[in-house]
Amino acid sequence: MTERFAHAAAPVTATAPGKVNLTLAVGDLAADGYHPLATTFMALDLYEEVVAVEGEGLRLEYAPGPIDVSRLETGETNLAIRAARLLAEATGHAADAHLRITKRVPIAGGMGGGSADAAAALLACDALWGTRLTAEDLRALAAKLGSDVPFALLGGAAVGAGRGDELTSALAEGEFHWVLRFSGRGLSTPAVYRALDEHRTRFAADLGPTPEPLVPEAVLHALRSGDVRLLAELLQNDLQAPVLRRRPDIAEALEFGETRGALGGVVSGSGPTLAFLVEGRDEADALAAEFAARGDRALRAVGPATGARVG
């Protein structure tokens, strides 16, 4: 049971968005134990909210909301707590803050909800403590917390390289409408990456060398021009095949969405969420209703959305 939230005179509220990976190219496992990546992020209008108030020590609780948070850790392993502690260590400020999080990004869905919590916690505690770090300093701290945290700070659309944390903003014209279909069962990200490595090793003679991870120029053109149909044709994820091999139910749901009006669909990150790009708001309503009718949980979302901000 969490302790009662401590109210302070001047609470600080920060928000940060979830995301979808439009493309994800994965290189071979490197000596440092990581895979080099090239990905295209788009922030979606599903926002995590972190309220920070003064208090002795670091403490976190979750507010009631649309996401079941009953199984989430609130201690030192929580990414928002880690973000606040990292900020305190980097600035020499006492690690004193009580955090209250309202979650709107589904958990364990490949949409970066925990990373958004961390990004919002960095901003909220920076404002609460008056540490006044620059955007560049905050991004450097975010990169130490995980590859998706810097993008949650940035928002919009961006190309990620390295571990996904080396970001370059991408221009995006207009709105892109999505339907997100969620699974009741999560997937282990390390297990999905291992399955990709094992497949590549087993079929190395047929597959040949793994190409250097890149984001196709055509993807950036589709974003700049607001060409929804072109972007739908270019959705791509190297982790999709191992996800679908492990989870036939996700493969079936992907086919369902693509035959019910979606322009294209893709596994988001390491799954299990499926992201379907549609023509517009009416089409999003219709596809979400199709999924609901068969008992699936689906949400509509619009991108690109703004990055983390205070207030």
C-alpha angles and dihedrals in degrees: 000000000000122000119252113276112258114230120217135190096252114026118186120219122200130176133199132182135241118234147211126217108230091186131009122184115184124202126206120288109279129216091260090062095253133106117233109238140197113193142161113223128199120188115222131209094255104110132196113212125211122187115194125193134173115273142140112277126345117302133165137193135170123238120225109267147131095301125072104240098169094113099043120114117240099187136082095308092061110107093224091054090047090051093052092047092048090052091050092050093047094050102033091240121142111262094240118141139114113218128202116190129197109196123210099155111086115252123250091002102122091253100112099246094148090047090052089052089053093048092049091046091053091053095042095050093043089056094041093051096037092231090144099202118182121249088253092053091049091050090051090054091044091055089059090058099053144309096269097048097078090052092051086058093048103040125175112077126318146164115241124201136175103027088348092273099097097090135195117180116239125208114241125187122210129339130316116205121213139186113206118203115199131205125222090224125060130221130228109242093206090050092052092051090048090052090053091050092048092050092050092048094047094049099032093125091057099036099044123201117345108251121239108270111258139163109233115243088228089067091056090047091052090052094046092049096041089236102164095179094051092047090051090057091052100051106127139165127178088204093057096085095054090045092052092045090054095042117038088176090065091048089053092049090049091054091046093055094045091053094047101062107292115136089214142338137208140178106255111233111311091342157189092167117086118212118204121193114213136184098254149319096301091051090049090053091050096048093045088053091051091055093045090052091060093046100261125135112238136166133195119229138174129214158239093042129180121270129243116316142165120245 
